[in-house]
Amino acid sequence: MNRASNSSKRYGLARVLSKMGLASRTEAARLILAGAVQVNGKVIRDPEYPIRMGLDRIETGKGGAEPRPFMAIMLNKPRGLVTTRSDERQRATVYDCLPADMPWLSPVGRLDKASEGLLLFCNDPVWAAGITSPETGPDKTYHVQIDCVPEQTLLQRLRAGVETDIGFLSAKRIELLRQGEKYAWLEIVLDEGRNRQIRRLLESFDIGVLRLIRTAIGGLHLGDLPKGQWRQLTKHELALLNQA
């Protein structure tokens, strides 16, 4: 590595490993505490140990730690999986859909257990933060099956939003896609991603959610990717997300 001046900016060791795409910050901290990381030939057990970028040499159990090439994938998440690497209740997770030998990737945002559809993973926390940020991230589109057929007055009230005990809830756009005798499908577009936002918004109007599927993030669409399957994003798809 090129030598820099002693005044180089310093970052915590766990944060550096995360930025290099080697592990999430939480997983990096676990590796460090377990004694699996060396800095300049010395085992370091402090996740906040200051690292001089471009000067200090970091080694893991696999030898010298070098940044991994950027990688981003999309998964068609099935219903019933939790969006986490491991679950204290031993529930199935989205990682059960990925190969066991896949390099470290972290979910970009979340879908709750009962939700389905487009879920991104990547190895760059900075890029992920840009996608999930309400200020810089692209819109997220959902198709939602509800347990009623809404009249126009109800749709107008939904579009206006509602004040709840967790704050004001609304959507950027709500449209009626199709309807039957008892049920209907809505297309709901969000420009932020608060926890269970759509479910809580609909519940505030006594509307039950039967299915909730994320179909698009910005210009990236789920398309015909089979449920439970994944693939890498193309350069064109990455450009669509970055432009958004």
C-alpha angles and dihedrals in degrees: 000000000000114000116241131191120279087251092070113138113263130220133185114270095238090051091051093052089050093050089051089058094242099119143338114275090254093050091044090054090053091051091049094048089049090057094247096127129072129192116202090344096310125109109242121198098179114095089200094051105139114250125197104219112230093013111059118069115226121200130185131186087284095055129252111017111231125176113265121232113265112272130182129174138180125223130194095224115214121220115265100041124111119225100239137091095240132010126212089215092053093243121157113268137203088257088070085074093056129074115267091233096050113127116255113292129168128209115258099225121328146269116206121240095266095046128090141195141048115026123167128210128188142162097230114084092190092056090045091052090054092052094049097041114111088217100048106015126101123253118271120223124207135185109212128190111208132193097242143043105249122219120222092258090057092048089052091052090049091051090051091056130220140250112241138174089269095048137271114336124198143138132234091233137000122188134172107242101181141328142206132191096287108008140045141192122229129194108219123186121198128193091192134038113223118169111282088343098159095043092049093046092052094041088057086066094043091254117145122216115226097175133003119192126177104218103174145014108202107310093341111103129195090228118169097331104142119245112271092017129114139195139179119265117251123234089253092053092048089051090052091054094044092049090051 
